[in-house]
Structures are given as structure tokens and as C-alpha cells.
Amino acid sequence: AQKVTQAQTEISVVEKEDVTLDCVYETRDTTYYLFWYKQPPSGELVFLIRRNSFDEQNEISGRYSWNFQKSTSSFNFTITASQVVDSAVYFCALSMYSGGGADGLTFGKGTHLIIQP
Amino acid sequence: NAGVTQTPKFRILKIGQSMTLQCTQDMNHNYMYWYRQDPGMGLKLIYYSVGAGITDKGEVPNGYNVSRSTTEDFPLRLELAAPSQTSVYFCASGTLAGNTIYFGEGSWLTVV
């Protein structure tokens, strides 16, 4: 069975601080995919990134970066110089297939990130 | 670029009523899913479908039914609504080798 743990229920930081959201996963599959989604206050789910289990290179996209470490089964997400618009709930998710496949995605419970001005 | 469209966006139901959440995708995806999101609990899979005519239970199927008569449509039926079904419902679609799964905008359902 697959499992995703986001131990941080809520994080509150002041604008311009850096913040890291933790994600730890469990799976018996040797090939798998990890995802991050953002859910702003408006409620929709915004896809941020997908990573496969064979690619441990860190990814950077503007102020966002992701650190994937198979040795610790973690896929952490860092926002540099946070902004109020980053306030949202962030979900980490796991799947055997890049496109979801039959079982879809297994989600963590989410981390509510609050950026204070 | 419609993607995944679900309706209605908001609905209030009385206990014991029934309703159907509609979901349509225009990406010709084989796989479709219904998730529910409860506060602090992430998204949980209710039902999924691997193609027209084929559906299966996810993690939390009790109180729901689905059908998949076409590739595009995957309605979710709530029979005898209960307060425990107050939630946000997301429909999604995907493939085996796509970039991710694609979500609708969500349906907020309150049972009173």
C-alpha cells in the first residue's frame, strides 16, 4: 500500500522568509511518481510538479524548489522569499503511473501555509 | 480548453435527498476518478473508472454510486444524503503515461 505523510499541518511565516514543506512517502514499487499540488483559497487544485523515482535531481522553478531523496523517502518543497500569494494548502501525492493510472493519486493530508504580510 | 468540467459548483441537500454530481472530460482520457476532500484529511478516492462500462471502488465508496456509459462522462450519485457526506468533491481524469491527472474545479456539497 502507498502512503504519503505531510507532518506539518499548518505553517505560518512572515513574507520574504524561506519555508520548506515536508513530504515523506511509502511505497513498495520501484517505479513511482511524486507530485505537488497547490490549493489556493479559491479551492481549485493547481499542479506544480511531477517527479519520477529514477530522477533525483533537484528541481528549481523561480522561487520554488524541490528536493527528492530516495534514501529518506522524502520529496520536500521549498519556497524562497515567500509572498502572500503563496498562502494556500499544499498537497504531496504519489502514484505508480505518471498519468495516474487505475488507482489515481495517493494524497497526503496537506500543509496549510500562511504567509503574513 | 475545457479539460474536466463538473457541476454543480455548490449545492445544499437535505438529509435523505439524492443528487448526481456531473463530470465531463474532453481529453479522451481512459481513467476517471472521484475524490472527496474533508478538512485536514487530504483527498480520498471514492470511485474510479478505467474505461467506459468499467468502474471500481476506491477507499471511501459507501453511500455513493457511479456509472461510465461513455469515455467523457463519469457522474457520481449520492443516494440518501447524510451529514457525513458534506465535503468538497473533485472529479479528475488521467492516463497511464500522461503528465499528471487533471482535476475539475470542485463541487461544494452541504447536507443539512
Contacts between the chains, C-beta under 8 A, distances in Angstrom:
chain1	res1	chain2	res2	distance
A	4	B	42	8.0
A	9	B	40	6.8
A	35	B	100	6.1
A	43	B	88	6.9
A	43	B	105	7.2
A	43	B	106	5.1
A	43	B	108	7.6
A	44	B	103	7.2
A	44	B	105	5.0
A	44	B	106	6.5
A	45	B	90	6.7
A	45	B	103	4.4
A	45	B	106	7.7
A	47	B	99	7.8
A	47	B	100	5.0
A	47	B	102	7.9
A	50	B	99	6.3
A	50	B	100	5.4
A	91	B	42	6.4
A	91	B	43	7.1
A	95	B	101	8.0
A	97	B	94	7.8
A	97	B	95	7.9
A	97	B	96	4.9
A	97	B	97	7.0
A	98	B	96	7.6
A	98	B	97	5.6
A	98	B	98	6.2
A	98	B	99	6.7
A	98	B	100	7.3
A	99	B	29	8.0
A	99	B	31	7.4
A	99	B	94	4.5
A	99	B	95	3.7
A	99	B	96	5.4
A	99	B	97	5.4
A	99	B	98	2.9
A	99	B	99	6.9
A	99	B	100	7.0
A	99	B	101	6.7
A	100	B	31	5.7
A	100	B	33	7.2
A	100	B	92	7.3
A	100	B	94	3.0
A	100	B	95	7.1
A	100	B	96	8.0
A	100	B	98	7.2
A	100	B	100	7.2
A	100	B	101	3.8
A	101	B	31	6.5
A	101	B	94	7.1
A	101	B	95	7.9
A	101	B	96	5.1
A	102	B	31	6.4
A	102	B	48	6.5
A	102	B	50	5.2
A	102	B	56	7.8
A	103	B	45	7.4
A	103	B	48	7.1
A	104	B	31	7.3
A	104	B	33	4.5
A	104	B	35	7.5
A	104	B	45	5.5
A	104	B	48	5.9
A	104	B	58	7.6
A	104	B	92	6.8
A	104	B	94	6.9
A	104	B	101	6.1
A	105	B	43	7.7
A	105	B	101	6.1
A	107	B	35	8.0
A	107	B	42	4.1
A	107	B	43	4.5
A	107	B	44	7.7
A	108	B	42	5.7
A	109	B	40	6.1
A	109	B	41	5.8
A	109	B	42	4.2
A	110	B	40	7.4
A	110	B	42	5.4
